[in-house]
């Protein structure tokens, strides 16, 4: 696969003295953390992937954004080889640590013969020299390691670590054209691109999240009822085209897997829609929900922090509402669910 779009000649329009964010889009959608990477790079962005022009137009932190539509499927080896010829004069490349970004960044660093600063929460150029300084997250964000490297670098930025201030973007009218890959590139042949299953996809990438907390199982009558209710959360989330999440109380109790835990010690999310069932809104949890476009809180306590921060607060029994939603979607309600 050649990653070049139609028309034009390969070239490098990027300033040689400023950082650049490279964002991989899919079907016109930006990955989580895309705008944060652009903000960390100082406002310059190159968007590649499928629907790259549409995705570039949706950036809010870009002072200037270029784009190159490389089509569906990600031939990441060919893309890294082509990008390396275009961005070789850029001193610092920042890639969001999305699944595609984590795939691209090490290959791009190897093609550029640069160090990779993986899982950074902060990365800047050293104005006094040609070096790069970063804070790298390790041990599930429990340790931050300060690092400084000489010369140009490639870094991946952890999503959810910085605020984004929207700017008035000035985008060029023509796309960037990448050179053909150099040498032998070993990429798998893309036969088909399948949409992720909301039930098993990376929770951090979900656009809709339905999460349960301790209040959801207040009247469950034991572990069997609690397990059944969280099984139902997964079913209803799938019917809504979303993924299931939970608070730390639920994962510690074993009612749902730890990979579904949302919070500062779990997964950080940033969905379009977040529905909280029986979630009180402890800071450990709300610190991991990012800035959803819409928040719905279902809780019997009208004064709980989650309801206070919600766009819509429903003061009702979370378990009863969950069961009613399941019935409206014609979903099976486990016998262990109270009042099923």
PAGUGU-609338 format. One record per residue (C-alpha): x, y, z; residue in three letters; residue number from 1. Coordinates in Angstrom, 1 decimal. Layout:
<<X; Y; Z>; "ALA"; NUM>,
...
# end
This chain:
<<0.0; 0.0; 0.0>; "UNK"; 1>,
<<1.3; 3.4; -0.9>; "UNK"; 2>,
<<0.3; 6.0; 1.7>; "UNK"; 3>,
<<0.3; 8.9; -0.7>; "UNK"; 4>,
<<-3.0; 10.6; -1.6>; "UNK"; 5>,
<<-3.9; 11.5; -5.1>; "UNK"; 6>,
<<-2.0; 14.4; -6.8>; "UNK"; 7>,
<<0.8; 16.6; -5.6>; "UNK"; 8>,
<<4.5; 15.9; -5.0>; "UNK"; 9>,
<<6.1; 14.6; -1.8>; "UNK"; 10>,
<<7.5; 17.3; 0.5>; "UNK"; 11>,
<<7.9; 18.6; 4.0>; "UNK"; 12>,
<<6.0; 21.7; 4.8>; "UNK"; 13>,
<<6.6; 21.6; 8.5>; "UNK"; 14>,
<<8.8; 24.1; 10.4>; "UNK"; 15>,
<<12.2; 22.6; 11.2>; "UNK"; 16>,
<<12.3; 24.2; 14.7>; "UNK"; 17>,
<<8.9; 23.3; 16.1>; "UNK"; 18>,
<<7.4; 20.0; 17.4>; "UNK"; 19>,
<<4.7; 18.3; 15.4>; "UNK"; 20>,
<<1.8; 16.0; 16.5>; "UNK"; 21>,
<<1.1; 13.0; 14.2>; "UNK"; 22>,
<<-2.5; 11.7; 14.7>; "UNK"; 23>,
<<-3.8; 8.5; 13.2>; "UNK"; 24>,
<<-7.6; 8.8; 12.3>; "UNK"; 25>,
<<-10.0; 6.1; 11.4>; "UNK"; 26>,
<<-13.1; 6.9; 9.3>; "UNK"; 27>,
<<-12.8; 10.6; 10.1>; "UNK"; 28>,
<<-12.6; 10.0; 13.8>; "UNK"; 29>,
<<-9.8; 11.3; 16.0>; "UNK"; 30>,
<<-8.3; 8.9; 18.6>; "UNK"; 31>,
<<-8.6; 9.7; 22.2>; "UNK"; 32>,
<<-5.9; 12.1; 23.2>; "UNK"; 33>,
<<-5.5; 13.6; 19.7>; "UNK"; 34>,
<<-6.2; 17.2; 20.7>; "UNK"; 35>,
<<-4.0; 16.8; 23.8>; "UNK"; 36>,
<<-1.0; 15.7; 21.6>; "UNK"; 37>,
<<-1.6; 18.7; 19.4>; "UNK"; 38>,
<<-1.7; 21.0; 22.3>; "UNK"; 39>,
<<1.5; 19.5; 23.7>; "UNK"; 40>,
<<3.2; 20.0; 20.3>; "UNK"; 41>,
<<2.3; 23.7; 20.4>; "UNK"; 42>,
<<-0.5; 23.6; 17.8>; "UNK"; 43>,
<<1.0; 21.9; 14.8>; "UNK"; 44>,
<<-0.6; 18.6; 13.6>; "UNK"; 45>,
<<-0.4; 16.1; 10.7>; "UNK"; 46>,
<<-3.4; 13.8; 10.5>; "UNK"; 47>,
<<-3.1; 10.5; 8.6>; "UNK"; 48>,
<<-5.3; 7.5; 8.2>; "UNK"; 49>,
<<-8.8; 7.2; 6.7>; "UNK"; 50>,
<<-11.0; 10.3; 6.6>; "UNK"; 51>,
<<-7.9; 12.4; 7.6>; "UNK"; 52>,
<<-9.3; 15.6; 6.2>; "UNK"; 53>,
<<-12.5; 15.4; 8.2>; "UNK"; 54>,
<<-10.5; 14.5; 11.3>; "UNK"; 55>,
<<-8.1; 17.4; 10.8>; "UNK"; 56>,
<<-11.1; 19.8; 10.6>; "UNK"; 57>,
<<-12.4; 18.5; 13.9>; "UNK"; 58>,
<<-9.2; 19.3; 15.8>; "UNK"; 59>,
<<-9.8; 22.1; 18.4>; "UNK"; 60>,
<<-6.2; 22.6; 19.5>; "UNK"; 61>,
<<-4.5; 22.9; 16.1>; "UNK"; 62>,
<<-3.0; 26.2; 15.1>; "UNK"; 63>,
<<-2.3; 24.6; 11.8>; "UNK"; 64>,
<<-3.2; 21.1; 10.7>; "UNK"; 65>,
<<-2.1; 19.2; 7.6>; "UNK"; 66>,
<<-3.6; 15.9; 6.4>; "UNK"; 67>,
<<-2.9; 12.9; 4.3>; "UNK"; 68>,
<<-5.6; 10.3; 3.6>; "UNK"; 69>,
<<-3.8; 7.0; 3.6>; "UNK"; 70>,
<<-7.0; 4.9; 3.2>; "UNK"; 71>,
<<-8.7; 2.2; 5.3>; "UNK"; 72>,
<<-6.6; -0.3; 7.1>; "UNK"; 73>,
<<-3.3; 0.7; 8.7>; "UNK"; 74>,
<<-0.1; -0.5; 7.0>; "UNK"; 75>,
<<1.9; 0.9; 9.9>; "UNK"; 76>,
<<5.3; -0.1; 8.6>; "UNK"; 77>,
<<4.8; 1.5; 5.2>; "UNK"; 78>,
<<3.3; 4.6; 6.9>; "UNK"; 79>,
<<6.2; 4.9; 9.3>; "UNK"; 80>,
<<8.7; 4.6; 6.4>; "UNK"; 81>,
<<6.9; 7.3; 4.3>; "UNK"; 82>,
<<6.4; 9.6; 7.3>; "UNK"; 83>,
<<10.1; 9.4; 8.2>; "UNK"; 84>,
<<11.1; 11.0; 4.9>; "UNK"; 85>,
<<8.6; 13.9; 5.4>; "UNK"; 86>,
<<9.2; 14.7; 9.1>; "UNK"; 87>,
<<12.9; 14.0; 9.3>; "UNK"; 88>,
<<13.7; 17.7; 9.9>; "UNK"; 89>,
<<11.1; 18.0; 12.7>; "UNK"; 90>,
<<12.9; 18.0; 16.1>; "UNK"; 91>,
<<10.1; 16.4; 18.2>; "UNK"; 92>,
<<7.2; 14.2; 17.0>; "UNK"; 93>,
<<4.4; 13.6; 19.5>; "UNK"; 94>,
<<1.9; 10.8; 18.9>; "UNK"; 95>,
<<-1.1; 10.2; 21.2>; "UNK"; 96>,
<<-0.8; 6.9; 23.0>; "UNK"; 97>,
<<-3.9; 5.4; 21.4>; "UNK"; 98>,
<<-3.7; 1.8; 20.1>; "UNK"; 99>,
<<-2.8; 3.1; 16.6>; "UNK"; 100>,
<<-0.4; 5.6; 18.1>; "UNK"; 101>,
<<1.4; 3.0; 20.2>; "UNK"; 102>,
<<1.7; 0.9; 17.0>; "UNK"; 103>,
<<3.1; 3.7; 14.8>; "UNK"; 104>,
<<5.4; 5.5; 17.2>; "UNK"; 105>,
<<8.1; 2.8; 17.8>; "UNK"; 106>,
<<8.3; 2.1; 14.0>; "UNK"; 107>,
<<8.6; 5.8; 13.3>; "UNK"; 108>,
<<11.3; 6.2; 15.9>; "UNK"; 109>,
<<13.2; 3.3; 14.4>; "UNK"; 110>,
<<12.8; 4.7; 10.8>; "UNK"; 111>,
<<14.1; 8.1; 12.0>; "UNK"; 112>,
<<16.8; 6.5; 14.2>; "UNK"; 113>,
<<15.6; 8.4; 17.2>; "UNK"; 114>,
<<14.9; 7.5; 20.9>; "UNK"; 115>,
<<11.3; 6.7; 21.8>; "UNK"; 116>,
<<9.9; 8.4; 24.9>; "UNK"; 117>,
<<6.9; 6.1; 25.6>; "UNK"; 118>,
<<3.9; 6.9; 27.8>; "UNK"; 119>,
<<4.9; 10.5; 28.5>; "UNK"; 120>,
<<2.6; 12.7; 30.7>; "UNK"; 121>,
<<4.7; 15.8; 29.7>; "UNK"; 122>,
<<7.2; 16.3; 26.9>; "UNK"; 123>,
<<8.9; 19.5; 25.8>; "UNK"; 124>,
<<11.9; 20.7; 23.8>; "UNK"; 125>,
<<14.9; 22.0; 25.7>; "UNK"; 126>,
<<15.2; 25.6; 24.4>; "UNK"; 127>,
<<18.7; 25.9; 25.7>; "UNK"; 128>,
<<19.9; 23.0; 23.5>; "UNK"; 129>,
<<18.8; 20.4; 20.9>; "UNK"; 130>,
<<17.5; 18.0; 23.6>; "UNK"; 131>,
<<14.0; 16.8; 24.7>; "UNK"; 132>,
<<12.8; 16.5; 28.3>; "UNK"; 133>,
<<9.9; 14.3; 29.4>; "UNK"; 134>,
<<8.1; 12.8; 32.4>; "UNK"; 135>,
<<7.3; 9.2; 31.7>; "UNK"; 136>,
<<4.6; 7.2; 33.4>; "UNK"; 137>,
<<5.5; 3.8; 34.7>; "UNK"; 138>,
<<3.9; 1.1; 37.0>; "UNK"; 139>,
<<0.3; 2.0; 36.2>; "UNK"; 140>,
<<0.9; 5.7; 36.7>; "UNK"; 141>,
<<2.3; 5.2; 40.2>; "UNK"; 142>,
<<5.8; 6.4; 39.2>; "UNK"; 143>,
<<6.9; 9.3; 37.1>; "UNK"; 144>,
<<10.4; 9.1; 35.6>; "UNK"; 145>,
<<12.1; 12.4; 34.4>; "UNK"; 146>,
<<14.1; 11.8; 31.2>; "UNK"; 147>,
<<16.2; 14.0; 29.1>; "UNK"; 148>,
<<17.7; 12.9; 25.7>; "UNK"; 149>,
<<20.0; 14.7; 23.3>; "UNK"; 150>,
<<18.8; 15.5; 19.9>; "UNK"; 151>,
<<15.4; 14.8; 18.2>; "UNK"; 152>,
<<13.0; 12.3; 19.6>; "UNK"; 153>,
<<9.6; 10.7; 19.2>; "UNK"; 154>,
<<7.2; 10.6; 22.1>; "UNK"; 155>,
<<3.8; 9.1; 22.9>; "UNK"; 156>,
<<1.5; 11.2; 25.1>; "UNK"; 157>,
<<-0.8; 9.5; 27.6>; "UNK"; 158>,
<<-4.4; 10.6; 27.0>; "UNK"; 159>,
<<-6.1; 12.6; 29.8>; "UNK"; 160>,
<<-3.0; 14.2; 31.2>; "UNK"; 161>,
<<-3.5; 17.8; 30.1>; "UNK"; 162>,
<<-6.2; 20.4; 29.4>; "UNK"; 163>,
<<-6.9; 21.6; 25.9>; "UNK"; 164>,
<<-7.6; 25.3; 25.0>; "UNK"; 165>,
<<-9.4; 25.6; 21.7>; "UNK"; 166>,
<<-7.7; 27.9; 19.1>; "UNK"; 167>,
<<-8.8; 29.3; 15.8>; "UNK"; 168>,
<<-7.1; 27.0; 13.3>; "UNK"; 169>,
<<-5.7; 27.9; 10.0>; "UNK"; 170>,
<<-5.6; 24.9; 7.8>; "UNK"; 171>,
<<-4.0; 24.7; 4.3>; "UNK"; 172>,
<<-6.2; 24.0; 1.3>; "UNK"; 173>,
<<-4.0; 21.2; 0.0>; "UNK"; 174>,
<<-3.0; 17.8; 1.5>; "UNK"; 175>,
<<0.5; 16.7; 2.3>; "UNK"; 176>,
<<1.7; 14.0; -0.1>; "UNK"; 177>,
<<3.9; 11.4; 1.5>; "UNK"; 178>,
<<6.8; 9.7; -0.4>; "UNK"; 179>,
<<6.6; 6.0; -1.1>; "UNK"; 180>,
<<8.0; 3.7; 1.5>; "UNK"; 181>,
<<11.8; 3.0; 1.3>; "UNK"; 182>,
<<13.2; -0.6; 1.2>; "UNK"; 183>,
<<11.3; -3.8; 2.2>; "UNK"; 184>,
<<8.4; -3.2; 4.5>; "UNK"; 185>,
<<6.8; -6.2; 6.2>; "UNK"; 186>,
<<3.2; -5.2; 6.8>; "UNK"; 187>,
<<0.3; -7.7; 7.0>; "UNK"; 188>,
<<-2.2; -7.6; 4.1>; "UNK"; 189>,
<<-5.4; -5.9; 5.3>; "UNK"; 190>,
<<-8.4; -8.0; 4.1>; "UNK"; 191>,
<<-11.1; -6.3; 6.1>; "UNK"; 192>,
<<-11.5; -3.7; 8.8>; "UNK"; 193>,
<<-13.9; -4.7; 11.5>; "UNK"; 194>,
<<-15.6; -2.3; 13.9>; "UNK"; 195>,
<<-14.6; -3.1; 17.6>; "UNK"; 196>,
<<-17.1; -5.1; 19.7>; "UNK"; 197>,
<<-18.2; -2.6; 22.5>; "UNK"; 198>,
<<-18.3; -5.5; 25.0>; "UNK"; 199>,
<<-14.6; -6.3; 24.6>; "UNK"; 200>,
<<-13.0; -3.1; 23.1>; "UNK"; 201>,
<<-10.5; -1.0; 25.0>; "UNK"; 202>,
<<-12.7; 1.0; 27.5>; "UNK"; 203>,
<<-10.6; 4.1; 27.0>; "UNK"; 204>,
<<-11.6; 4.2; 23.3>; "UNK"; 205>,
<<-15.4; 3.8; 23.9>; "UNK"; 206>,
<<-17.6; 6.7; 22.8>; "UNK"; 207>,
<<-20.5; 5.6; 25.1>; "UNK"; 208>,
<<-20.0; 4.2; 28.6>; "UNK"; 209>,
<<-22.5; 2.7; 31.0>; "UNK"; 210>,
<<-21.0; 2.3; 34.5>; "UNK"; 211>,
<<-22.2; 0.9; 37.7>; "UNK"; 212>,
<<-21.2; 1.7; 41.3>; "UNK"; 213>,
<<-21.9; 0.6; 44.8>; "UNK"; 214>,
<<-25.4; 2.2; 44.7>; "UNK"; 215>,
<<-26.4; -0.1; 41.9>; "UNK"; 216>,
<<-26.2; -3.2; 44.1>; "UNK"; 217>,
<<-27.5; -1.7; 47.3>; "UNK"; 218>,
<<-30.5; -4.0; 47.3>; "UNK"; 219>,
<<-28.9; -6.9; 45.4>; "UNK"; 220>,
<<-29.0; -9.3; 48.4>; "UNK"; 221>,
<<-25.4; -10.7; 48.0>; "UNK"; 222>,
<<-22.8; -11.4; 45.4>; "UNK"; 223>,
<<-25.0; -13.4; 43.1>; "UNK"; 224>,
<<-27.4; -10.5; 42.7>; "UNK"; 225>,
<<-24.5; -8.1; 42.3>; "UNK"; 226>,
<<-22.8; -10.2; 39.6>; "UNK"; 227>,
<<-26.1; -10.5; 37.8>; "UNK"; 228>,
<<-26.7; -6.7; 37.8>; "UNK"; 229>,
<<-23.2; -6.0; 36.4>; "UNK"; 230>,
<<-23.9; -8.7; 33.7>; "UNK"; 231>,
<<-27.0; -6.7; 32.9>; "UNK"; 232>,
<<-24.9; -3.5; 32.7>; "UNK"; 233>,
<<-22.9; -5.1; 30.0>; "UNK"; 234>,
<<-25.9; -6.2; 28.0>; "UNK"; 235>,
<<-27.6; -2.8; 28.2>; "UNK"; 236>,
<<-24.4; -1.1; 27.4>; "UNK"; 237>,
<<-24.1; -3.2; 24.2>; "UNK"; 238>,
<<-27.7; -2.4; 23.2>; "UNK"; 239>,
<<-26.8; 1.3; 23.5>; "UNK"; 240>,
<<-23.7; 0.8; 21.3>; "UNK"; 241>,
<<-21.5; 1.4; 24.3>; "UNK"; 242>,
<<-19.1; -0.4; 26.8>; "UNK"; 243>,
<<-19.6; -1.3; 30.4>; "UNK"; 244>,
<<-17.6; 0.3; 33.2>; "UNK"; 245>,
<<-17.5; 0.3; 37.0>; "UNK"; 246>,
<<-16.1; 2.0; 40.1>; "UNK"; 247>,
<<-13.3; 0.6; 42.1>; "UNK"; 248>,
<<-15.7; -0.8; 44.7>; "UNK"; 249>,
<<-17.3; -3.0; 42.1>; "UNK"; 250>,
<<-14.0; -4.3; 40.7>; "UNK"; 251>,
<<-12.5; -4.9; 44.1>; "UNK"; 252>,
<<-15.6; -6.9; 45.0>; "UNK"; 253>,
<<-15.1; -9.0; 41.9>; "UNK"; 254>,
<<-18.5; -8.1; 40.4>; "UNK"; 255>,
<<-16.8; -7.1; 37.1>; "UNK"; 256>,
<<-13.2; -7.3; 35.8>; "UNK"; 257>,
<<-10.5; -4.8; 36.7>; "UNK"; 258>,
<<-10.1; -3.8; 33.1>; "UNK"; 259>,
<<-13.5; -2.1; 33.4>; "UNK"; 260>,
<<-12.5; 0.0; 36.4>; "UNK"; 261>,
<<-12.7; 3.8; 35.7>; "UNK"; 262>,
<<-10.7; 6.2; 37.8>; "UNK"; 263>,
<<-7.3; 7.5; 38.7>; "UNK"; 264>,
<<-6.1; 3.9; 39.5>; "UNK"; 265>,
<<-8.0; 2.4; 36.6>; "UNK"; 266>,
<<-8.9; 3.3; 33.0>; "UNK"; 267>,
<<-9.2; 7.0; 32.0>; "UNK"; 268>,
<<-12.1; 7.5; 29.6>; "UNK"; 269>,
<<-13.4; 10.5; 27.6>; "UNK"; 270>,
<<-16.6; 9.4; 25.9>; "UNK"; 271>,
<<-19.4; 11.3; 24.2>; "UNK"; 272>,
<<-21.9; 9.9; 26.7>; "UNK"; 273>,
<<-21.3; 8.6; 30.2>; "UNK"; 274>,
<<-24.2; 7.1; 32.2>; "UNK"; 275>,
<<-23.5; 6.5; 35.9>; "UNK"; 276>,
<<-25.7; 4.0; 37.6>; "UNK"; 277>,
<<-25.5; 4.3; 41.4>; "UNK"; 278>,
<<-22.2; 6.1; 41.2>; "UNK"; 279>,
<<-21.7; 8.6; 44.0>; "UNK"; 280>,
<<-18.9; 10.5; 42.3>; "UNK"; 281>,
<<-15.8; 10.1; 44.5>; "UNK"; 282>,
<<-12.8; 12.0; 43.3>; "UNK"; 283>,
<<-10.9; 8.8; 42.6>; "UNK"; 284>,
<<-13.6; 7.9; 40.0>; "UNK"; 285>,
<<-14.4; 11.3; 38.5>; "UNK"; 286>,
<<-10.7; 11.9; 38.0>; "UNK"; 287>,
<<-10.8; 9.2; 35.3>; "UNK"; 288>,
<<-13.9; 10.2; 33.3>; "UNK"; 289>,
<<-12.3; 13.0; 31.3>; "UNK"; 290>,
<<-14.7; 15.5; 29.9>; "UNK"; 291>,
<<-17.7; 13.6; 28.4>; "UNK"; 292>,
<<-19.9; 15.6; 26.2>; "UNK"; 293>,
<<-23.0; 14.4; 28.1>; "UNK"; 294>,
<<-23.2; 12.9; 31.6>; "UNK"; 295>,
<<-26.4; 11.2; 33.0>; "UNK"; 296>,
<<-26.5; 10.3; 36.7>; "UNK"; 297>,
<<-28.9; 7.8; 38.1>; "UNK"; 298>,
<<-28.9; 7.9; 41.9>; "UNK"; 299>,
<<-31.3; 8.0; 44.8>; "UNK"; 300>,
<<-29.2; 10.8; 46.3>; "UNK"; 301>,
<<-30.0; 14.1; 44.5>; "UNK"; 302>,
<<-27.0; 15.8; 46.2>; "UNK"; 303>,
<<-24.3; 13.4; 45.3>; "UNK"; 304>,
<<-21.3; 14.8; 43.4>; "UNK"; 305>,
<<-22.0; 12.8; 40.3>; "UNK"; 306>,
<<-25.5; 14.1; 40.0>; "UNK"; 307>,
<<-24.2; 17.7; 40.6>; "UNK"; 308>,
<<-21.8; 17.4; 37.6>; "UNK"; 309>,
<<-24.4; 15.7; 35.3>; "UNK"; 310>,
<<-26.3; 17.2; 32.4>; "UNK"; 311>,
<<-29.2; 15.0; 33.4>; "UNK"; 312>,
<<-29.8; 13.7; 36.9>; "UNK"; 313>,
<<-32.4; 11.0; 37.5>; "UNK"; 314>,
<<-33.3; 10.6; 41.2>; "UNK"; 315>,
<<-34.5; 7.0; 41.2>; "UNK"; 316>,
<<-33.4; 3.4; 41.9>; "UNK"; 317>,
<<-30.5; 2.6; 39.5>; "UNK"; 318>,
<<-31.1; -1.2; 39.6>; "UNK"; 319>,
<<-34.8; -0.7; 38.8>; "UNK"; 320>,
<<-34.0; 1.7; 35.9>; "UNK"; 321>,
<<-31.4; -0.8; 34.5>; "UNK"; 322>,
<<-34.0; -3.6; 34.6>; "UNK"; 323>,
<<-36.5; -1.5; 32.8>; "UNK"; 324>,
<<-34.0; -0.5; 30.1>; "UNK"; 325>,
<<-33.2; -4.2; 29.6>; "UNK"; 326>,
<<-36.9; -5.0; 29.1>; "UNK"; 327>,
<<-37.3; -2.1; 26.7>; "UNK"; 328>,
<<-34.4; -3.6; 24.6>; "UNK"; 329>,
<<-35.9; -7.1; 24.9>; "UNK"; 330>,
<<-32.8; -8.3; 26.7>; "UNK"; 331>,
<<-32.8; -11.3; 29.1>; "UNK"; 332>,
<<-32.8; -10.3; 32.8>; "UNK"; 333>,
<<-30.9; -12.9; 34.9>; "UNK"; 334>,
<<-33.1; -14.6; 37.6>; "UNK"; 335>,
<<-30.6; -13.5; 40.3>; "UNK"; 336>,
<<-31.5; -9.8; 39.7>; "UNK"; 337>,
<<-33.7; -8.6; 42.5>; "UNK"; 338>,
<<-37.3; -8.1; 41.5>; "UNK"; 339>,
<<-36.6; -9.4; 38.0>; "UNK"; 340>,
# end
